[in-house]
Amino acid sequence: MPRIYLTTTLPYVNAEPHIGFALEIIQADVMARYWRSLGREVFFNFGTDEHGQKIYEKALEAGMDPKSYTDMYAKKFDRLKLALDLTYNNFIRTTDGHHILAAQEFWRRCDAAGDIYKKNYQIKYCIGCELEKTDSELADGRCPLHPKKELAIRKEENYFFKFSRYQKKLLEFYKERPDFVVPDFRFNEIKRFVESGLEDFSISRLASKMPWGVAVPGDPEQVMYVWFDALVNYISAIGWPADADKFNSWWPVVQFAGKDNLRQQSAMWQAMLMSVGLPPSKQIVIHGFITSSGQKMSKSLGNVINPFEVVDKYGTDALRYFLTREITPFEDGDFTEERFIEAYNAGLANGLGNLVSRVLKMAELYGVRFFPASISYSADFVSFVDNYQFSKATDLIWGLVSRADKYIQETMPFKLFKTNPEKAAEIVEGLLAELRNIAYHLAPFMPETSAKILEAVKNNKISAPLFRRIES
């Protein structure tokens, strides 16, 4: 089967990891595990975006040099691998030497293509987004994503990328690839953006004002704009430009990104790839924000949720369950502890955990064994996961849980053992087979729980409840 390369965006290391990014990387991990279970070799990229003004300012506030500051935060983000049970096999930092060399070579090739020029300009700039803002993108004169931050007015001489040159090429590409951006309504959004006309964007900053960035080749007075540098990670991670064989064996990539990254990932980055003559990405999968009581999470509002704290309190698989079943994959979703506990009790403690406990107790008590046969994913499950519809895929799994519960109530094997033990054993054997089927489908979403169920079915015994009810 063909290899597959997938990546998340790189989180910006100016703050602690938050649950919004946990959503993105867990979604990517589900796909990595699913594709591997089908026999595909997977290169799963993750890492940290470490240049730019926000990080430079945060490092100065902390009394640290930027490299020491980013070293500290990169370690915190890499801790997500254990905390969220992730299977990424590459962790790239945009301060890595090989990435810096790749970003500089990418610049040279864009320049050789005639897509880089220098000019004086004045813009309104949101430091929170690290992006230029037009008046049409503002609400009451401020960035709607960072309403508490005043816009900076920048007037300086910088390098620009000829984004305007790629309007027609991007629209032609979008027409050729109707599944390029998922979901459709996000694809329509970016097509409307490109159709409305593209403006060239700045790709450098004056080193005298903001020195924390990759040096522009041939111009020591300028450093690369953080977005230009960071986007190149998707190709530097797989060996570009030094290892052509490695790069060609993995490219193109499936990218997971938040809706606030739609423009950068599906238009700006694709134009940059076209500039240097590389094939576009394979697909861009866009998720929504996680809100808290209907409000977008932000440090300024004090409602950011730390995924490490949730895992410490409730367990890794409980968080993976909530983010893949209770959060619709493409829309904004709300996370509160009350809603989390309600979902935990209903789906895990009273649902899956209770079913596993009931069936294994009967199997152990009456000595019923199950001898596994071959197993595969259901067609509906494959369709849902192939289309990144994680909540529908997990709903399907919990439909199997409900069906098994209903079957127990209808057949009452615990009573039938007294009058017709052979029939009762047949029922419990079927229930054990269904537990194995549930666990098999559950593996990409809740790997630890899946493994525990499979082990319990194999040994005909469960040592402890999978999930204990939380009393709020």
C-alpha positions in Angstrom: 0.0 0.0 0.0 1.2 3.6 -0.6 3.0 5.5 2.1 1.3 8.4 3.6 2.6 11.6 5.2 0.6 13.7 7.6 1.3 16.7 9.7 -0.3 19.1 12.1 0.5 22.8 12.1 3.3 23.7 14.4 2.1 25.3 17.6 3.6 28.6 18.4 5.7 28.3 21.6 4.7 31.6 23.3 2.5 29.8 25.9 1.6 26.5 27.5 0.0 23.8 25.3 -3.8 24.1 25.4 -6.7 21.8 24.6 -7.5 23.4 21.3 -4.3 22.1 19.9 -4.8 18.8 21.6 -7.9 18.4 19.4 -5.8 18.9 16.2 -3.0 16.5 17.1 -5.4 13.8 18.4 -7.4 14.0 15.2 -4.1 13.5 13.3 -3.1 10.7 15.5 -6.4 8.9 14.9 -5.7 8.9 11.2 -2.1 7.8 11.7 -3.2 4.8 13.8 -6.0 4.0 11.4 -3.8 4.1 8.3 -1.2 2.0 10.0 -3.8 -0.6 10.9 -4.6 -0.9 7.2 -0.9 -1.7 6.5 0.2 1.7 5.4 3.6 3.1 6.3 3.1 6.6 8.0 5.3 9.5 8.5 3.6 11.7 11.2 5.1 15.1 11.7 4.7 17.4 14.7 6.9 20.1 16.2 7.2 23.7 17.3 7.1 27.1 15.5 9.8 29.1 17.3 10.5 32.4 15.5 8.7 35.7 15.3 7.8 38.8 17.4 5.5 37.2 19.9 8.2 34.8 21.0 10.9 37.4 21.0 8.8 39.6 23.3 7.8 36.8 25.6 11.5 35.7 25.9 12.5 39.3 26.8 9.6 39.5 29.4 10.9 36.3 31.0 14.5 37.6 31.1 15.7 34.9 28.8 17.4 34.7 25.4 14.9 33.5 22.7 16.7 30.2 22.1 16.7 29.2 25.8 13.0 30.2 25.9 12.1 28.1 22.9 14.2 25.2 24.2 12.1 25.2 27.4 8.7 25.3 25.6 9.7 22.8 22.9 10.1 20.3 25.7 6.7 21.1 27.1 5.1 20.4 23.7 7.0 17.2 23.1 5.5 16.0 26.5 2.2 15.8 24.7 3.4 12.6 23.1 3.2 10.6 26.3 0.3 12.6 27.8 -2.0 12.1 24.8 -0.6 8.7 23.7 0.5 10.1 20.3 2.4 8.2 17.6 4.2 11.0 15.7 7.6 9.8 14.6 9.1 13.2 13.8 9.4 16.3 16.0 10.7 19.3 14.1 11.7 22.6 15.5 12.0 25.7 13.3 15.3 26.5 15.1 16.8 23.2 13.9 19.8 23.7 11.7 18.6 21.6 8.8 15.3 23.5 8.8 17.0 26.9 8.7 19.1 25.8 5.7 15.9 24.5 4.0 14.1 27.8 4.6 17.0 29.8 3.2 17.2 27.6 0.1 13.4 27.9 -0.4 13.8 31.7 -0.3 16.5 31.5 -2.9 14.3 29.4 -5.2 11.3 31.8 -4.8 13.7 34.6 -5.6 15.1 32.8 -8.7 11.5 32.3 -9.9 11.0 36.1 -9.8 8.5 36.0 -6.9 10.4 38.1 -4.3 10.9 41.9 -4.4 11.6 44.7 -1.9 9.5 47.7 -1.2 8.5 50.3 1.4 5.1 49.8 2.9 2.8 50.6 5.8 0.4 48.1 7.2 -1.9 47.3 10.2 -0.4 44.3 11.9 -1.8 41.9 14.5 1.0 40.6 16.7 -1.4 37.9 18.1 -1.9 36.4 14.6 1.6 37.5 13.3 -0.4 38.6 10.2 -1.1 41.8 8.3 -4.8 42.9 8.5 -6.9 44.8 6.0 -9.7 47.0 7.1 -12.3 44.5 5.9 -10.9 41.9 8.3 -11.2 44.1 11.4 -14.1 44.5 13.8 -14.2 47.9 15.5 -10.7 48.6 14.3 -9.3 45.4 15.9 -8.5 41.9 15.0 -11.6 39.8 15.9 -9.3 36.9 17.1 -7.3 39.2 19.4 -9.7 42.0 20.3 -7.7 43.1 23.4 -4.5 43.7 21.4 -4.0 47.0 19.7 -3.0 46.7 16.1 0.6 47.8 15.3 1.2 50.2 12.5 4.3 49.2 10.6 6.2 51.3 8.1 9.4 49.8 6.8 11.2 48.3 3.9 10.6 44.6 3.6 10.7 41.8 1.0 7.4 40.7 -0.5 6.1 37.5 -2.1 4.2 37.8 -5.4 1.0 36.2 -4.1 -1.1 38.1 -6.7 0.7 36.2 -9.4 -0.9 32.9 -8.3 -4.6 33.7 -8.3 -5.4 32.0 -11.6 -3.1 29.0 -10.8 -4.7 28.5 -7.4 -8.2 28.6 -8.8 -7.3 26.1 -11.5 -5.8 23.8 -8.9 -8.8 24.1 -6.7 -11.0 23.1 -9.7 -8.8 20.1 -10.4 -8.9 19.0 -6.8 -12.5 19.2 -5.4 -11.5 17.4 -2.2 -8.4 19.5 -1.5 -9.9 21.3 1.5 -12.1 19.4 4.0 -14.9 20.3 4.8 -16.6 21.8 1.7 -17.7 25.0 3.4 -14.1 25.8 4.3 -13.0 25.1 0.7 -15.7 27.4 -0.5 -14.4 30.1 1.9 -10.9 29.9 0.6 -12.0 29.9 -3.0 -14.0 33.1 -2.4 -11.0 34.6 -0.8 -8.8 33.9 -3.8 -11.5 34.9 -6.3 -11.7 38.3 -4.6 -8.1 39.1 -5.6 -4.8 38.4 -3.9 -2.4 40.9 -2.5 1.4 40.3 -2.3 2.4 39.7 1.3 5.5 40.7 3.3 7.9 37.9 4.0 10.6 39.7 6.0 11.2 42.0 9.0 14.0 44.4 9.8 16.5 42.6 12.0 17.2 45.8 13.9 13.6 45.8 15.2 13.0 42.0 15.5 16.2 39.9 15.2 14.6 36.6 16.2 14.2 34.9 12.8 15.9 33.1 10.0 18.4 35.3 8.2 17.4 36.4 4.7 20.0 35.1 2.2 22.3 37.9 1.0 20.7 40.6 3.3 21.8 40.5 6.9 19.5 43.5 7.7 16.4 41.3 7.2 15.0 38.2 8.8 12.3 36.0 7.4 8.7 36.6 8.4 7.7 33.8 10.7 5.0 32.4 8.4 7.4 32.0 5.5 9.9 30.2 7.6 7.5 28.0 9.5 5.6 26.7 6.4 8.8 25.3 5.0 8.8 22.8 7.9 6.4 20.5 6.0 9.1 19.8 3.4 12.2 20.2 5.5 10.8 17.5 7.8 11.1 14.9 5.0 14.6 15.8 3.8 14.1 18.7 1.4 16.3 19.8 -0.3 19.2 17.7 0.8 17.6 14.2 0.5 15.6 14.1 -2.7 14.9 10.4 -2.4 13.4 10.7 1.0 11.3 13.8 0.0 10.0 12.2 -3.1 9.1 9.0 -1.3 6.7 10.9 1.1 5.5 14.1 -0.5 2.7 15.3 -0.8 1.2 15.7 2.7 -2.2 15.6 4.4 -2.2 18.7 6.7 -4.4 19.2 9.8 -5.0 22.8 10.7 -7.4 25.1 12.6 -9.8 27.4 10.8 -7.6 30.4 11.6 -4.9 28.8 9.5 -7.1 28.3 6.4 -5.6 31.1 4.3 -2.0 30.3 5.2 -2.2 26.6 4.6 -4.5 26.3 1.6 -3.5 29.4 -0.4 -0.3 31.1 0.8 1.7 27.9 1.2 0.3 26.3 -2.0 1.4 29.4 -4.0 4.8 29.2 -2.4 5.1 25.5 -3.4 4.1 26.5 -7.0 6.8 29.2 -7.0 9.6 26.6 -6.4 8.1 24.0 -8.7 7.0 21.5 -6.0 3.7 19.7 -6.1 0.9 21.1 -3.9 -0.1 19.4 -0.6 -2.4 16.4 -0.9 -5.2 17.7 1.4 -5.9 20.2 4.1 -8.2 19.2 6.9 -9.7 22.1 8.8 -11.1 21.9 12.3 -12.9 24.5 14.4 -12.1 26.1 17.7 -12.7 24.7 21.1 -14.7 27.2 23.2 -15.4 27.4 26.9 -19.0 28.1 27.8 -19.4 29.6 24.3 -16.4 31.8 24.5 -13.2 31.3 22.4 -10.4 30.3 24.7 -7.7 32.8 25.3 -5.1 33.6 27.9 -6.5 37.1 28.3 -9.9 35.7 29.2 -8.3 33.2 31.6 -10.4 30.3 30.2 -7.6 28.2 28.6 -7.8 24.5 29.5 -4.5 22.7 30.0 -4.6 19.1 28.5 -2.0 17.8 31.0 -4.4 18.7 33.9 -7.3 17.0 32.2 -5.3 13.9 31.6 -3.9 13.8 35.2 -7.4 14.0 36.5 -9.4 11.8 34.2 -7.0 9.8 32.0 -5.7 10.0 28.4 -8.4 8.0 26.8 -11.1 9.9 28.4 -9.8 13.1 26.8 -9.3 11.4 23.5 -12.9 10.1 23.7 -14.4 13.6 24.4 -12.4 15.3 21.7 -13.3 12.8 19.0 -16.9 12.0 19.9 -18.3 15.1 21.7 -16.6 17.7 19.5 -17.9 17.8 15.9 -14.7 17.6 13.8 -15.2 20.6 11.5 -17.3 23.0 13.7 -16.5 24.9 17.0 -17.1 22.8 20.0 -17.6 23.6 23.7 -15.5 22.2 26.5 -16.4 22.6 30.1 -15.6 20.3 33.0 -19.3 19.8 33.6 -19.9 18.7 30.0 -16.8 16.5 30.1 -18.0 14.7 33.3 -21.5 14.2 31.9 -20.1 12.7 28.7 -17.6 10.6 30.7 -20.2 9.1 32.9 -22.7 8.4 30.1 -20.4 7.1 27.4 -17.5 5.6 29.4 -18.5 4.6 32.9 -22.2 3.7 32.3 -21.8 2.8 28.7 -18.6 1.1 27.5 -17.2 0.3 30.9 -20.4 -1.2 32.2 -20.8 -3.4 29.2 -17.3 -4.8 29.3 -17.7 -5.5 33.0 -21.0 -7.3 32.6 -19.8 -9.5 29.8 -16.5 -10.4 31.3 -18.0 -11.3 34.7 -20.4 -13.7 33.0 -17.6 -15.2 30.9 -15.4 -15.7 33.9 -18.2 -17.0 36.1 -19.4 -19.6 33.6 -16.1 -20.4 31.9 -17.1 -19.2 28.5 -14.1 -18.8 26.1 -13.9 -17.0 22.8 -11.6 -18.1 20.0 -10.9 -15.1 17.7 -11.5 -15.2 14.0 -10.4 -12.6 11.4 -11.8 -9.2 11.8 -12.1 -6.0 9.8 -13.6 -2.5 10.0 -17.2 -2.1 8.9 -17.9 -0.3 5.6 -19.6 2.6 7.4 -16.8 3.0 9.8 -14.2 3.1 6.9 -16.3 5.7 5.1 -16.6 7.9 8.2 -12.9 7.8 9.1 -11.7 8.2 5.5 -13.7 11.4 5.4 -12.4 12.6 8.9 -15.9 12.3 10.4 -14.6 11.3 13.8 -17.8 11.9 15.8 -19.8 9.8 13.4 -17.2 7.0 13.6 -17.3 7.0 17.4 -21.1 7.2 17.4 -21.1 4.0 15.3 -18.9 2.3 17.9 -21.2 3.4 20.8 -24.1 2.1 18.7 -22.5 -1.3 19.0 -22.3 -0.8 22.7 -26.0 0.1 22.9 -26.9 -2.9 20.7 -25.0 -5.3 23.0 -26.6 -3.8 26.1 -30.0 -4.3 24.5 -29.2 -7.9 23.5 -28.3 -8.7 27.1 -31.6 -7.3 28.4 -33.5 -9.2 25.8 -31.8 -12.6 26.2 -30.8 -12.4 29.9 -28.0 -15.0 29.7 -27.3 -14.6 33.4 -30.7 -16.2 34.1 -30.5 -18.6 31.1 -27.5 -20.3 32.5 -29.8 -22.0 35.1 -32.1 -23.5 32.5 -30.2 -23.7 29.2 -26.5 -23.3 29.9 -25.5 -24.2 26.3 -27.7 -21.4 24.8 -26.5 -19.0 27.5 -22.8 -19.8 26.7 -23.5 -19.2 23.0 -24.9 -15.8 23.8 -22.0 -14.8 26.0 -19.5 -16.1 23.4 -21.3 -13.8 20.9 -21.0 -10.9 23.3 -17.3 -11.6 23.7 -16.9 -11.5 19.9 -18.8 -8.1 19.9 -16.5 -6.7 22.6 -13.5 -7.7 20.4 -15.2 -6.0 17.5 -15.8 -2.8 19.5 -12.2 -2.8 20.8 -10.9 -3.3 17.2 -12.9 -0.3 16.0 -11.9 1.7 19.1 -8.2 1.3 18.7 -7.4 4.5 16.6 -9.5 6.6 19.1 -8.8 5.1 22.5 -5.8 2.8 22.1 -5.2 2.0 25.7 -8.8 1.1 26.4 -8.9 -1.0 23.2 -5.8 -2.9 24.3 -7.3 -3.5 27.8 -10.6 -4.9 26.3 -8.7 -7.2 23.9 -6.5 -8.5 26.7 -9.6 -9.1 28.9 -11.4 -11.0 26.2 -8.2 -13.1 25.6 -7.8 -13.9 29.3 -11.5 -14.2 30.0 -11.1 -11.8 32.9 -10.9 -8.1 33.7 -8.9 -7.1 36.7 -10.5 -3.6 37.3 -13.3 -1.5 35.9 -12.2 0.4 32.8 -13.9 3.6 34.0 -15.3 4.5 37.3 -18.3 6.9 37.5 -17.4 10.5 38.5 -19.6 12.0 41.2 -19.8 15.7 40.5 
